Amino acid sequence: MDRFLTMQLFVQVAELESFRKAADRLGMPPSSASTAIQALERQVGVRLFQRTTRRVKLTAEGSQYLEACTRVLADLNDTDALFTGPKNNPRGVVRVDLPERLARLVIIPALPAFVRRYPDIQIRLATRGQLVNLVGEGVDCAVRVGYLADSALVARGIGMLEQINCAAPAYLAGQGTPHTVADLQHHLTVNYFSDRTGSNLPWEYVEQGQTKTVRTRAAISVSSSEAYVACCLAGLGLAQLPRRTIEDHLANGELAEVMPNYRAAPLPVSVVYPHQRQLAPRVRAFVDWVAEVLAST
């Protein structure tokens, strides 16, 4: 069996955790699949799978080899795509990492339209957050919300998310409604802290075109967008949230906007990808489509 087919087989066995299922998918006898993987293990000099009577699982070395194989196969597919005609549809797997809340409420509901437009592209979607290693984990691109730290990644701006100040009606009923920045001294906010630095992000507002910050009191700090919204819904304090991700809560009265004249600046949305990786047609198709979704009202 040639090296390319062996790598494809290895990836299929790793994903399906079964020699039989992987062999069926590639149209070969299960015995041939098992023999090929055994030969591969002898060649690389390490055990890639732990085998039991019920399932097949990657070893630690197997996980490292899977990352390398994923990158190699993606690069080969991308190389082939460079020479396909313009009439051919992009094809292949797009491995993308998205912010969890943006994925659940904005991107995933719109995905059926992408699938209809690009039937030969498969999306492998993860929501692991800011610290994912794109190069090491074979991720084609990631969507990030907020201002980006300097890095070795290429960044392309694809949209902006309007932010509003909001609170649960139960909180406002008990603590009153703030109208100005000065009123914040009498209120609690929900703090959001950075996984990267551990520091709380400041409460911001724009005044005469300038972004300013104010110190606030908080009973809780969180590091995920889902937890941040949940704390606001629970009445633990005021929060600054992208309107696009809380429209349902505003419509059904679970959250109410406050201080509309003191909003924070809109949050930039960017797609990032490694410098050394050519933006393949399949990846470019996904990136352009996400930009369309964020631009829609």
MOQUI-V466376 format. One record per residue. N is the residue number from 1. RES is the residue in one letter. PHI is phi in whole degrees, -180 to 180 (NA if undefined). OMEGA is omega in whole degrees, 0 to 359 (none if undefined). NEAR is the number of other ideal C-beta (glycine too) atoms within 10 Angstrom. Layout:
N RES PHI OMEGA NEAR
N RES PHI OMEGA NEAR
This chain:
1 M NA 182 15
2 D -71 187 7
3 R -62 181 10
4 F -62 180 11
5 L -66 178 12
6 T -63 178 17
7 M -65 176 19
8 Q -60 179 18
9 L -62 180 24
10 F -57 180 24
11 V -63 180 17
12 Q -65 178 18
13 V -62 180 27
14 A -63 183 21
15 E -75 184 15
16 L -92 181 16
17 E 55 182 14
18 S -161 175 17
19 F -69 183 22
20 R -64 181 15
21 K -64 179 16
22 A -65 179 24
23 A -64 178 21
24 D -61 182 15
25 R -65 182 16
26 L -96 176 14
27 G 71 179 6
28 M -134 177 15
29 P -67 178 11
30 P -56 180 14
31 S -63 178 11
32 S -67 179 14
33 A -64 180 25
34 S -63 179 19
35 T -63 181 13
36 A -65 180 19
37 I -69 176 23
38 Q -61 178 12
39 A -64 178 12
40 L -64 179 19
41 E -63 177 18
42 R -65 183 9
43 Q -68 182 10
44 V -84 174 12
45 G 83 178 7
46 V -139 175 14
47 R -83 183 13
48 L -95 182 22
49 F -131 165 22
50 Q -96 185 11
51 R -107 170 12
52 T -127 180 8
53 T -70 186 4
54 R -109 183 7
55 R -157 178 11
56 V -122 181 21
57 K -128 178 12
58 L -68 167 19
59 T -81 176 14
60 A -60 178 10
61 E -67 178 15
62 G -63 178 23
63 S -64 177 12
64 Q -65 180 14
65 Y -67 178 21
66 L -63 178 20
67 E -60 181 15
68 A -66 180 12
69 C -63 180 19
70 T -60 180 20
71 R -66 182 19
72 V -63 181 15
73 L -65 178 18
74 A -64 179 21
75 D -64 178 15
76 L -65 178 13
77 N -63 180 15
78 D -67 178 18
79 T -63 176 11
80 D -60 184 12
81 A -67 179 18
82 L -63 186 9
83 F -112 177 6
84 T -82 182 12
85 G -71 181 5
86 P -64 181 5
87 K -81 181 5
88 N -79 178 10
89 N -77 173 13
90 P -60 181 18
91 R -144 177 18
92 G 118 183 19
93 V -99 173 17
94 V -109 178 23
95 R -97 188 22
96 V -133 176 24
97 D -116 185 22
98 L -126 169 23
99 P -61 190 24
100 E -58 185 14
101 R -70 177 20
102 L -63 179 23
103 A -64 187 18
104 R -69 189 15
105 L -100 186 17
106 V -119 188 21
107 I -77 184 21
108 I -62 178 14
109 P -59 180 11
110 A -91 186 14
111 L -60 178 14
112 P -54 178 9
113 A -67 178 12
114 F -65 180 19
115 V -62 178 11
116 R -68 182 8
117 R -74 184 12
118 Y -127 185 19
119 P -66 182 10
120 D -97 177 10
121 I -106 174 20
122 Q -112 181 13
123 I -97 171 16
124 R -112 193 14
125 L -107 175 13
126 A -125 179 15
127 T -131 186 19
128 R -92 173 14
129 G 101 192 17
130 Q -66 190 16
131 L -92 181 7
132 V -64 179 13
133 N -92 185 11
134 L -60 183 20
135 V -69 183 15
136 G -65 184 11
137 E -105 174 15
138 G 68 179 21
139 V -86 182 24
140 D -72 181 25
141 C -159 178 25
142 A -138 175 22
143 V -100 182 22
144 R -128 178 21
145 V -109 180 20
146 G 109 180 14
147 Y -78 187 9
148 L -91 171 14
149 A -74 177 11
150 D -60 180 5
151 S -157 179 11
152 A -88 182 10
153 L -96 171 19
154 V -80 180 15
155 A -123 176 14
156 R -126 177 13
157 G -69 182 11
158 I -126 179 18
159 G 164 178 20
160 M -135 177 16
161 L -117 178 18
162 E -65 177 13
163 Q -105 174 20
164 I -133 173 19
165 N -90 182 22
166 C -150 180 24
167 A -158 176 27
168 A -78 178 22
169 P -54 180 13
170 A -64 177 12
171 Y -64 182 24
172 L -64 179 18
173 A -65 182 11
174 G -87 187 9
175 Q -111 184 15
176 G 88 183 11
177 T -105 176 15
178 P -74 179 20
179 H -120 182 12
180 T -132 178 10
181 V -62 180 16
182 A -61 180 9
183 D -67 184 14
184 L -63 180 20
185 Q -65 180 11
186 H -101 186 10
187 H -129 172 19
188 L -99 172 18
189 T -121 171 26
190 V -92 181 24
191 N -88 176 22
192 Y -118 180 21
193 F -113 183 13
194 S -80 173 13
195 D -63 184 10
196 R -74 184 11
197 T -108 184 9
198 G 81 183 9
199 S -90 174 10
200 N -70 174 15
201 L -77 185 15
202 P -74 170 16
203 W -78 186 22
204 E -116 171 15
205 Y -155 181 22
206 V -105 179 15
207 E -135 182 10
208 Q 52 176 5
209 G 79 181 6
210 Q -112 176 8
211 T -82 180 11
212 K -124 179 14
213 T -125 179 11
214 V -140 178 14
215 R -78 180 9
216 T -129 176 18
217 R -100 181 12
218 A -143 174 18
219 A -95 183 11
220 I -151 173 14
221 S -125 182 17
222 V -134 181 18
223 S -126 177 16
224 S -132 182 15
225 S -67 179 21
226 E -64 179 13
227 A -66 180 14
228 Y -62 178 20
229 V -65 181 22
230 A -61 179 13
231 C -66 178 22
232 C -65 179 24
233 L -62 181 18
234 A -78 178 13
235 G 83 182 16
236 L -85 177 19
237 G 151 178 21
238 L -78 179 25
239 A -144 175 25
240 Q -110 189 22
241 L -134 174 27
242 P -65 181 23
243 R -57 185 15
244 R -59 185 19
245 T -96 180 18
246 I -131 183 21
247 E -59 180 13
248 D -65 180 10
249 H -66 177 17
250 L -70 183 15
251 A -67 182 9
252 N -94 174 8
253 G 84 178 9
254 E -74 175 16
255 L -133 178 24
256 A -133 177 16
257 E -75 175 14
258 V -132 177 18
259 M 48 183 20
260 P -64 180 9
261 N -87 182 11
262 Y -131 179 20
263 R -79 171 17
264 A -75 178 21
265 A -65 176 15
266 P -58 179 14
267 L -89 176 18
268 P -73 175 16
269 V -116 183 23
270 S -130 168 18
271 V -109 181 25
272 V -122 177 18
273 Y -155 185 22
274 P -65 178 18
275 H -58 189 9
276 Q -80 184 9
277 R -101 175 20
278 Q -61 178 14
279 L -77 185 16
280 A -66 179 24
281 P -54 181 21
282 R -65 180 24
283 V -74 179 25
284 R -62 178 15
285 A -61 180 18
286 F -67 181 23
287 V -62 180 20
288 D -63 180 11
289 W -68 178 18
290 V -61 177 23
291 A -62 177 17
292 E -62 182 14
293 V -63 182 17
294 L -72 179 18
295 A -79 182 10
296 S -74 181 9
297 T -97 none 3
